[in-house]
Amino acid sequence: MAAALSRLGTAALEFAQINGHPALIVRAGAEIDAVVAVHLADGRITGLYAVRNPGKLSGVHEETALSR
């Protein structure tokens, strides 16, 4: 973890909604480095889900329109 954080230098945090859950997007410069989604139940945090795989993060910067 320390190695990953030192690699980022100055990181920017951005609040977002990912898959209907509150989340933090961690940016290193203009690039998304990680996403941490928070799962809530009854007002309590029941899970944290972190993703750093670049292949899985490729669509995070895009907003997807809702449709039926």
Phi and psi restraints in degrees (range 20) as a CNS / XPLOR table:
assign (resid 1 and name C) (resid 2 and name N)
       (resid 2 and name CA) (resid 2 and name C) 1.0 -60.6 20.0 2
assign (resid 2 and name N) (resid 2 and name CA)
       (resid 2 and name C) (resid 3 and name N) 1.0 -39.5 20.0 2
assign (resid 2 and name C) (resid 3 and name N)
       (resid 3 and name CA) (resid 3 and name C) 1.0 -64.4 20.0 2
assign (resid 3 and name N) (resid 3 and name CA)
       (resid 3 and name C) (resid 4 and name N) 1.0 -41.2 20.0 2
assign (resid 3 and name C) (resid 4 and name N)
       (resid 4 and name CA) (resid 4 and name C) 1.0 -64.6 20.0 2
assign (resid 4 and name N) (resid 4 and name CA)
       (resid 4 and name C) (resid 5 and name N) 1.0 -43.0 20.0 2
assign (resid 4 and name C) (resid 5 and name N)
       (resid 5 and name CA) (resid 5 and name C) 1.0 -67.2 20.0 2
assign (resid 5 and name N) (resid 5 and name CA)
       (resid 5 and name C) (resid 6 and name N) 1.0 -39.6 20.0 2
assign (resid 5 and name C) (resid 6 and name N)
       (resid 6 and name CA) (resid 6 and name C) 1.0 -67.4 20.0 2
assign (resid 6 and name N) (resid 6 and name CA)
       (resid 6 and name C) (resid 7 and name N) 1.0 -29.9 20.0 2
assign (resid 6 and name C) (resid 7 and name N)
       (resid 7 and name CA) (resid 7 and name C) 1.0 -66.8 20.0 2
assign (resid 7 and name N) (resid 7 and name CA)
       (resid 7 and name C) (resid 8 and name N) 1.0 -31.0 20.0 2
assign (resid 7 and name C) (resid 8 and name N)
       (resid 8 and name CA) (resid 8 and name C) 1.0 -70.9 20.0 2
assign (resid 8 and name N) (resid 8 and name CA)
       (resid 8 and name C) (resid 9 and name N) 1.0 -28.9 20.0 2
assign (resid 8 and name C) (resid 9 and name N)
       (resid 9 and name CA) (resid 9 and name C) 1.0 66.9 20.0 2
assign (resid 9 and name N) (resid 9 and name CA)
       (resid 9 and name C) (resid 10 and name N) 1.0 -114.8 20.0 2
assign (resid 9 and name C) (resid 10 and name N)
       (resid 10 and name CA) (resid 10 and name C) 1.0 -96.5 20.0 2
assign (resid 10 and name N) (resid 10 and name CA)
       (resid 10 and name C) (resid 11 and name N) 1.0 119.0 20.0 2
assign (resid 10 and name C) (resid 11 and name N)
       (resid 11 and name CA) (resid 11 and name C) 1.0 -106.6 20.0 2
assign (resid 11 and name N) (resid 11 and name CA)
       (resid 11 and name C) (resid 12 and name N) 1.0 148.4 20.0 2
assign (resid 11 and name C) (resid 12 and name N)
       (resid 12 and name CA) (resid 12 and name C) 1.0 -112.1 20.0 2
assign (resid 12 and name N) (resid 12 and name CA)
       (resid 12 and name C) (resid 13 and name N) 1.0 137.5 20.0 2
assign (resid 12 and name C) (resid 13 and name N)
       (resid 13 and name CA) (resid 13 and name C) 1.0 -107.4 20.0 2
assign (resid 13 and name N) (resid 13 and name CA)
       (resid 13 and name C) (resid 14 and name N) 1.0 137.4 20.0 2
assign (resid 13 and name C) (resid 14 and name N)
       (resid 14 and name CA) (resid 14 and name C) 1.0 -131.2 20.0 2
assign (resid 14 and name N) (resid 14 and name CA)
       (resid 14 and name C) (resid 15 and name N) 1.0 128.5 20.0 2
assign (resid 14 and name C) (resid 15 and name N)
       (resid 15 and name CA) (resid 15 and name C) 1.0 -79.5 20.0 2
assign (resid 15 and name N) (resid 15 and name CA)
       (resid 15 and name C) (resid 16 and name N) 1.0 142.2 20.0 2
assign (resid 15 and name C) (resid 16 and name N)
       (resid 16 and name CA) (resid 16 and name C) 1.0 -154.4 20.0 2
assign (resid 16 and name N) (resid 16 and name CA)
       (resid 16 and name C) (resid 17 and name N) 1.0 172.9 20.0 2
assign (resid 16 and name C) (resid 17 and name N)
       (resid 17 and name CA) (resid 17 and name C) 1.0 -112.1 20.0 2
assign (resid 17 and name N) (resid 17 and name CA)
       (resid 17 and name C) (resid 18 and name N) 1.0 121.8 20.0 2
assign (resid 17 and name C) (resid 18 and name N)
       (resid 18 and name CA) (resid 18 and name C) 1.0 -123.1 20.0 2
assign (resid 18 and name N) (resid 18 and name CA)
       (resid 18 and name C) (resid 19 and name N) 1.0 121.1 20.0 2
assign (resid 18 and name C) (resid 19 and name N)
       (resid 19 and name CA) (resid 19 and name C) 1.0 51.9 20.0 2
assign (resid 19 and name N) (resid 19 and name CA)
       (resid 19 and name C) (resid 20 and name N) 1.0 37.8 20.0 2
assign (resid 19 and name C) (resid 20 and name N)
       (resid 20 and name CA) (resid 20 and name C) 1.0 80.3 20.0 2
assign (resid 20 and name N) (resid 20 and name CA)
       (resid 20 and name C) (resid 21 and name N) 1.0 6.0 20.0 2
assign (resid 20 and name C) (resid 21 and name N)
       (resid 21 and name CA) (resid 21 and name C) 1.0 -117.7 20.0 2
assign (resid 21 and name N) (resid 21 and name CA)
       (resid 21 and name C) (resid 22 and name N) 1.0 148.3 20.0 2
assign (resid 21 and name C) (resid 22 and name N)
       (resid 22 and name CA) (resid 22 and name C) 1.0 -63.5 20.0 2
assign (resid 22 and name N) (resid 22 and name CA)
       (resid 22 and name C) (resid 23 and name N) 1.0 145.9 20.0 2
assign (resid 22 and name C) (resid 23 and name N)
       (resid 23 and name CA) (resid 23 and name C) 1.0 -152.4 20.0 2
assign (resid 23 and name N) (resid 23 and name CA)
       (resid 23 and name C) (resid 24 and name N) 1.0 163.3 20.0 2
assign (resid 23 and name C) (resid 24 and name N)
       (resid 24 and name CA) (resid 24 and name C) 1.0 -115.3 20.0 2
assign (resid 24 and name N) (resid 24 and name CA)
       (resid 24 and name C) (resid 25 and name N) 1.0 132.0 20.0 2
assign (resid 24 and name C) (resid 25 and name N)
       (resid 25 and name CA) (resid 25 and name C) 1.0 -102.6 20.0 2
assign (resid 25 and name N) (resid 25 and name CA)
       (resid 25 and name C) (resid 26 and name N) 1.0 125.6 20.0 2
assign (resid 25 and name C) (resid 26 and name N)
       (resid 26 and name CA) (resid 26 and name C) 1.0 -100.6 20.0 2
assign (resid 26 and name N) (resid 26 and name CA)
       (resid 26 and name C) (resid 27 and name N) 1.0 120.6 20.0 2
assign (resid 26 and name C) (resid 27 and name N)
       (resid 27 and name CA) (resid 27 and name C) 1.0 -111.8 20.0 2
assign (resid 27 and name N) (resid 27 and name CA)
       (resid 27 and name C) (resid 28 and name N) 1.0 137.0 20.0 2
assign (resid 27 and name C) (resid 28 and name N)
       (resid 28 and name CA) (resid 28 and name C) 1.0 -111.9 20.0 2
assign (resid 28 and name N) (resid 28 and name CA)
       (resid 28 and name C) (resid 29 and name N) 1.0 100.8 20.0 2
assign (resid 28 and name C) (resid 29 and name N)
       (resid 29 and name CA) (resid 29 and name C) 1.0 69.0 20.0 2
assign (resid 29 and name N) (resid 29 and name CA)
       (resid 29 and name C) (resid 30 and name N) 1.0 -131.6 20.0 2
assign (resid 29 and name C) (resid 30 and name N)
       (resid 30 and name CA) (resid 30 and name C) 1.0 -88.4 20.0 2
assign (resid 30 and name N) (resid 30 and name CA)
       (resid 30 and name C) (resid 31 and name N) 1.0 -10.2 20.0 2
assign (resid 30 and name C) (resid 31 and name N)
       (resid 31 and name CA) (resid 31 and name C) 1.0 -90.8 20.0 2
assign (resid 31 and name N) (resid 31 and name CA)
       (resid 31 and name C) (resid 32 and name N) 1.0 142.3 20.0 2
assign (resid 31 and name C) (resid 32 and name N)
       (resid 32 and name CA) (resid 32 and name C) 1.0 -78.8 20.0 2
assign (resid 32 and name N) (resid 32 and name CA)
       (resid 32 and name C) (resid 33 and name N) 1.0 124.0 20.0 2
assign (resid 32 and name C) (resid 33 and name N)
       (resid 33 and name CA) (resid 33 and name C) 1.0 -96.5 20.0 2
assign (resid 33 and name N) (resid 33 and name CA)
       (resid 33 and name C) (resid 34 and name N) 1.0 -35.7 20.0 2
assign (resid 33 and name C) (resid 34 and name N)
       (resid 34 and name CA) (resid 34 and name C) 1.0 -160.2 20.0 2
assign (resid 34 and name N) (resid 34 and name CA)
       (resid 34 and name C) (resid 35 and name N) 1.0 159.0 20.0 2
assign (resid 34 and name C) (resid 35 and name N)
       (resid 35 and name CA) (resid 35 and name C) 1.0 -130.2 20.0 2
assign (resid 35 and name N) (resid 35 and name CA)
       (resid 35 and name C) (resid 36 and name N) 1.0 132.6 20.0 2
assign (resid 35 and name C) (resid 36 and name N)
       (resid 36 and name CA) (resid 36 and name C) 1.0 -120.8 20.0 2
assign (resid 36 and name N) (resid 36 and name CA)
       (resid 36 and name C) (resid 37 and name N) 1.0 111.2 20.0 2
assign (resid 36 and name C) (resid 37 and name N)
       (resid 37 and name CA) (resid 37 and name C) 1.0 -95.9 20.0 2
assign (resid 37 and name N) (resid 37 and name CA)
       (resid 37 and name C) (resid 38 and name N) 1.0 144.9 20.0 2
assign (resid 37 and name C) (resid 38 and name N)
       (resid 38 and name CA) (resid 38 and name C) 1.0 -113.7 20.0 2
assign (resid 38 and name N) (resid 38 and name CA)
       (resid 38 and name C) (resid 39 and name N) 1.0 123.9 20.0 2
assign (resid 38 and name C) (resid 39 and name N)
       (resid 39 and name CA) (resid 39 and name C) 1.0 -96.7 20.0 2
assign (resid 39 and name N) (resid 39 and name CA)
       (resid 39 and name C) (resid 40 and name N) 1.0 127.5 20.0 2
assign (resid 39 and name C) (resid 40 and name N)
       (resid 40 and name CA) (resid 40 and name C) 1.0 -115.9 20.0 2
assign (resid 40 and name N) (resid 40 and name CA)
       (resid 40 and name C) (resid 41 and name N) 1.0 144.1 20.0 2
assign (resid 40 and name C) (resid 41 and name N)
       (resid 41 and name CA) (resid 41 and name C) 1.0 -143.8 20.0 2
assign (resid 41 and name N) (resid 41 and name CA)
       (resid 41 and name C) (resid 42 and name N) 1.0 126.9 20.0 2
assign (resid 41 and name C) (resid 42 and name N)
       (resid 42 and name CA) (resid 42 and name C) 1.0 54.4 20.0 2
assign (resid 42 and name N) (resid 42 and name CA)
       (resid 42 and name C) (resid 43 and name N) 1.0 38.5 20.0 2
assign (resid 42 and name C) (resid 43 and name N)
       (resid 43 and name CA) (resid 43 and name C) 1.0 75.2 20.0 2
assign (resid 43 and name N) (resid 43 and name CA)
       (resid 43 and name C) (resid 44 and name N) 1.0 9.9 20.0 2
assign (resid 43 and name C) (resid 44 and name N)
       (resid 44 and name CA) (resid 44 and name C) 1.0 -120.6 20.0 2
assign (resid 44 and name N) (resid 44 and name CA)
       (resid 44 and name C) (resid 45 and name N) 1.0 148.0 20.0 2
assign (resid 44 and name C) (resid 45 and name N)
       (resid 45 and name CA) (resid 45 and name C) 1.0 -74.7 20.0 2
assign (resid 45 and name N) (resid 45 and name CA)
       (resid 45 and name C) (resid 46 and name N) 1.0 122.3 20.0 2
assign (resid 45 and name C) (resid 46 and name N)
       (resid 46 and name CA) (resid 46 and name C) 1.0 -113.8 20.0 2
assign (resid 46 and name N) (resid 46 and name CA)
       (resid 46 and name C) (resid 47 and name N) 1.0 -6.7 20.0 2
assign (resid 46 and name C) (resid 47 and name N)
       (resid 47 and name CA) (resid 47 and name C) 1.0 -169.4 20.0 2
assign (resid 47 and name N) (resid 47 and name CA)
       (resid 47 and name C) (resid 48 and name N) 1.0 146.9 20.0 2
assign (resid 47 and name C) (resid 48 and name N)
       (resid 48 and name CA) (resid 48 and name C) 1.0 -122.0 20.0 2
assign (resid 48 and name N) (resid 48 and name CA)
       (resid 48 and name C) (resid 49 and name N) 1.0 131.1 20.0 2
assign (resid 48 and name C) (resid 49 and name N)
       (resid 49 and name CA) (resid 49 and name C) 1.0 -125.1 20.0 2
assign (resid 49 and name N) (resid 49 and name CA)
       (resid 49 and name C) (resid 50 and name N) 1.0 112.9 20.0 2
assign (resid 49 and name C) (resid 50 and name N)
       (resid 50 and name CA) (resid 50 and name C) 1.0 -107.7 20.0 2
assign (resid 50 and name N) (resid 50 and name CA)
       (resid 50 and name C) (resid 51 and name N) 1.0 137.7 20.0 2
assign (resid 50 and name C) (resid 51 and name N)
       (resid 51 and name CA) (resid 51 and name C) 1.0 -130.5 20.0 2
assign (resid 51 and name N) (resid 51 and name CA)
       (resid 51 and name C) (resid 52 and name N) 1.0 129.8 20.0 2
assign (resid 51 and name C) (resid 52 and name N)
       (resid 52 and name CA) (resid 52 and name C) 1.0 -126.0 20.0 2
assign (resid 52 and name N) (resid 52 and name CA)
       (resid 52 and name C) (resid 53 and name N) 1.0 -2.1 20.0 2
assign (resid 52 and name C) (resid 53 and name N)
       (resid 53 and name CA) (resid 53 and name C) 1.0 -67.2 20.0 2
assign (resid 53 and name N) (resid 53 and name CA)
       (resid 53 and name C) (resid 54 and name N) 1.0 115.5 20.0 2
assign (resid 53 and name C) (resid 54 and name N)
       (resid 54 and name CA) (resid 54 and name C) 1.0 -56.3 20.0 2
assign (resid 54 and name N) (resid 54 and name CA)
       (resid 54 and name C) (resid 55 and name N) 1.0 -34.1 20.0 2
assign (resid 54 and name C) (resid 55 and name N)
       (resid 55 and name CA) (resid 55 and name C) 1.0 -64.5 20.0 2
assign (resid 55 and name N) (resid 55 and name CA)
       (resid 55 and name C) (resid 56 and name N) 1.0 -34.8 20.0 2
assign (resid 55 and name C) (resid 56 and name N)
       (resid 56 and name CA) (resid 56 and name C) 1.0 -82.5 20.0 2
assign (resid 56 and name N) (resid 56 and name CA)
       (resid 56 and name C) (resid 57 and name N) 1.0 -18.6 20.0 2
assign (resid 56 and name C) (resid 57 and name N)
       (resid 57 and name CA) (resid 57 and name C) 1.0 -93.4 20.0 2
assign (resid 57 and name N) (resid 57 and name CA)
       (resid 57 and name C) (resid 58 and name N) 1.0 -2.6 20.0 2
assign (resid 57 and name C) (resid 58 and name N)
       (resid 58 and name CA) (resid 58 and name C) 1.0 -60.9 20.0 2
assign (resid 58 and name N) (resid 58 and name CA)
       (resid 58 and name C) (resid 59 and name N) 1.0 -29.3 20.0 2
assign (resid 58 and name C) (resid 59 and name N)
       (resid 59 and name CA) (resid 59 and name C) 1.0 -99.6 20.0 2
assign (resid 59 and name N) (resid 59 and name CA)
       (resid 59 and name C) (resid 60 and name N) 1.0 4.5 20.0 2
assign (resid 59 and name C) (resid 60 and name N)
       (resid 60 and name CA) (resid 60 and name C) 1.0 -65.6 20.0 2
assign (resid 60 and name N) (resid 60 and name CA)
       (resid 60 and name C) (resid 61 and name N) 1.0 -35.6 20.0 2
assign (resid 60 and name C) (resid 61 and name N)
       (resid 61 and name CA) (resid 61 and name C) 1.0 -73.8 20.0 2
assign (resid 61 and name N) (resid 61 and name CA)
       (resid 61 and name C) (resid 62 and name N) 1.0 -10.4 20.0 2
assign (resid 61 and name C) (resid 62 and name N)
       (resid 62 and name CA) (resid 62 and name C) 1.0 -96.5 20.0 2
assign (resid 62 and name N) (resid 62 and name CA)
       (resid 62 and name C) (resid 63 and name N) 1.0 137.1 20.0 2
assign (resid 62 and name C) (resid 63 and name N)
       (resid 63 and name CA) (resid 63 and name C) 1.0 -88.4 20.0 2
assign (resid 63 and name N) (resid 63 and name CA)
       (resid 63 and name C) (resid 64 and name N) 1.0 136.0 20.0 2
assign (resid 63 and name C) (resid 64 and name N)
       (resid 64 and name CA) (resid 64 and name C) 1.0 -106.3 20.0 2
assign (resid 64 and name N) (resid 64 and name CA)
       (resid 64 and name C) (resid 65 and name N) 1.0 126.6 20.0 2
assign (resid 64 and name C) (resid 65 and name N)
       (resid 65 and name CA) (resid 65 and name C) 1.0 -69.7 20.0 2
assign (resid 65 and name N) (resid 65 and name CA)
       (resid 65 and name C) (resid 66 and name N) 1.0 141.9 20.0 2
assign (resid 65 and name C) (resid 66 and name N)
       (resid 66 and name CA) (resid 66 and name C) 1.0 -81.0 20.0 2
assign (resid 66 and name N) (resid 66 and name CA)
       (resid 66 and name C) (resid 67 and name N) 1.0 140.5 20.0 2
assign (resid 66 and name C) (resid 67 and name N)
       (resid 67 and name CA) (resid 67 and name C) 1.0 -146.4 20.0 2
assign (resid 67 and name N) (resid 67 and name CA)
       (resid 67 and name C) (resid 68 and name N) 1.0 164.3 20.0 2
